[in-house]
Amino acid sequence: MPIFIAVGGISGIGKTTIINELLSRYSIFLTPQAFTSREQRVDEVGSYLYSSKDKMKSMFEEGALLNIHEGYGNYYGILTKSYLDIIENKKIPIRDIHPLHFDSLSSKINNLITVYIHNKTSSTSSIPYSDRKDRFEDDGNWENQFKFDIIINNQTVD
């Protein structure tokens, strides 16, 4: 039965770094293509396809997006075909997803493995991206609010 690994944590905690390390070490993992309605970041290459909120809503209604959720005023969604291609090739999809939206994905995927990355000593001064520091308080302390399958303490952030 196929699984999907959803990785979550506060902005700047190292989700993408950890996922990229797994992708480089183990060929079993692949990242499904995703869409977002937000602007592309300066340092971002290939992480997302970009579209409007209205287009993404239509894509979800038509089944082209596996899920759709809103985070920080923007929409995010995984391309259904990309997910199915990964499963068909007997690989394991892994993607960063906001922990508030793990539940909506678990309604579509039976074997969702949720991973929470945190740093017990994290503070806004440890967040490397100054444009995301305002999210720190919003993101809160999820490990006490949700049940995660795996919790990783990323000590390399500070």
Secondary structure, 3 states (H helix, E strand, C coil): CCCEEEEEECCCCCHHHHHHHHHHHCCCEECCCEEECCCCCCCCCCCCEECCHHHHHHHHHCCCECCCEEECCEEEEEEHHHHHHHHHCCCEEEEECCHHHHHHHHCCCCCEEEEEEECCCCCHHHCCCHHHCCHHHHHCCHHHCCCCCEEEECCCCC
